[in-house]
Amino acid sequence: MTSPSPARQLADHVRRVLGDGPFHLPGGWFHMGAVICDASFQARTRYVSTLRPRLLRLQEEWPDAVTVRGFRDRLATHDLAVAMDFRSPGKVAKAHDITDLLVAEGVDTREDLHAWIARPAGRAALRAVKGVGPKSVDYMGNLVGHSQVAVDVHLRAFAVDAGVPQLGYGQLRAAYEEAAALLGHDPGALEHAVWRTRAGLDPA
């Protein structure tokens, strides 16, 4: 008997654990300072209790950082570690580096980033930033309206529970995308539902 594919294993596990949906895409951000900080600070951080409140506060306190250039101007006169109440030099440096890259590339608004990050050259430029891997690129795309699978520890743990063998990032991402197609779900919405479930939240 032929073993089910990783995509079928994931699809069956989604049905068992999450049901049939519907699942919804995350809203992302329209404030570019929040986009950059979300992508820079989210790794190994409790998102709901720790990071999201800081991002909401950043939007309120730095309204002019709605564009990348506005955010860069704030960074020139304010300490981002203080603004985010986050003592992580590496993550702060990553936010600065991403900001400098986007300014150099002429990316200023959510719409600019949505178009730029869809291009292979844009993805490659982001990957060249220290600390930015393929998951961060996919995740940043989702923050500005794309529908992608950003494979993190939660999605890997869900795959293990589904009986999926250890796969590389691209292979597991493709398996999730195929599972979404099998189930008739948007890939980004399925990813978000799995993430919420593993984080102990309502999948919807």
C-alpha positions, -999 to +999 in steps of 0.1 A: +000+000+000+013+034-010+019+058+019+000+091+017+019+121+006+030+148+031+003+171+017-024+144+022-012+137+057-014+175+065-048+178+049-062+148+069-047+162+101-061+197+094-096+181+091-092+161+123-078+190+144-092+222+129-123+210+111-135+224+077-131+261+084-137+287+071-103+301+078-094+337+074-063+356+063-046+377+089-051+414+083-014+424+084-005+461+088-008+493+068+018+510+090+052+503+076+070+507+109+048+480+123+054+458+092+092+461+096+091+456+134+068+426+132+091+409+107+122+418+127+110+410+162+086+381+159+110+351+160+110+333+193+087+359+208+052+354+223+033+372+196-001+378+212+010+388+247+044+404+240+048+417+204+014+427+192+007+452+220+040+468+213+032+471+176-001+487+183+015+512+206+042+519+179+014+528+154-002+551+179+030+568+191+047+570+157+019+578+132+043+594+108+061+560+105+032+548+083+057+550+054+092+535+053+108+569+050+088+582+079+100+552+099+136+558+089+133+594+100+120+583+134+149+558+137+173+587+131+162+605+163+147+578+185+159+545+200+139+517+186+148+494+215+131+519+238+101+525+216+095+488+213+105+481+249+126+453+235+162+447+245+174+427+216+203+444+197+202+418+169+165+423+162+169+461+164+197+460+140+177+438+116+149+464+116+174+491+108+189+471+080+155+462+064+145+498+066+177+510+049+173+483+022+137+493+015+146+530+013+174+522-011+150+501-033+124+529-034+098+509-013+078+533+008+042+521+013+024+488+018+015+487-019+051+493-028+063+464-006+034+441-018+047+445-054+085+445-046+085+414-023+067+394-050+097+397-073+126+373-071+150+402-070+132+417-040+131+383-021+168+378-028+177+413-016+158+407+017+175+373+021+208+392+020+200+411+052+216+395+082+190+374+102+165+372+074+157+337+062+130+323+038+104+322+066+109+359+073+105+368+037+072+348+034+060+362+067+067+398+056+048+392+024+018+380+044+020+412+065+013+433+034-015+411+019+001+382+002-011+347+009+019+325+016+029+297+039+056+309+063+069+278+080+078+283+116+081+261+147+043+259+151+038+247+115+067+222+119+052+208+151+018+205+135+035+186+106+052+162+131+019+155+147+005+148+113+032+121+107+050+141+081+087+132+078+113+159+084+113+181+053+133+212+043+117+246+043+107+247+007+094+211+007+073+216+038+060+249+025+050+232-008+033+204+012+012+230+031+003+248-001-008+215-017-028+206+014-046+239+012-055+232-024-067+197-015-090+212+011-101+242-009-085+268+015-064+298+008-028+289+017-022+319+039-055+313+057-047+277+064-012+286+076-027+312+100-053+287+113-026+261+120-004+288+137-033+300+159-042+264+169-006+256+179-005+289+198-035+279+218-059+302+200-092+298+181-082+287+146-107+311+130 
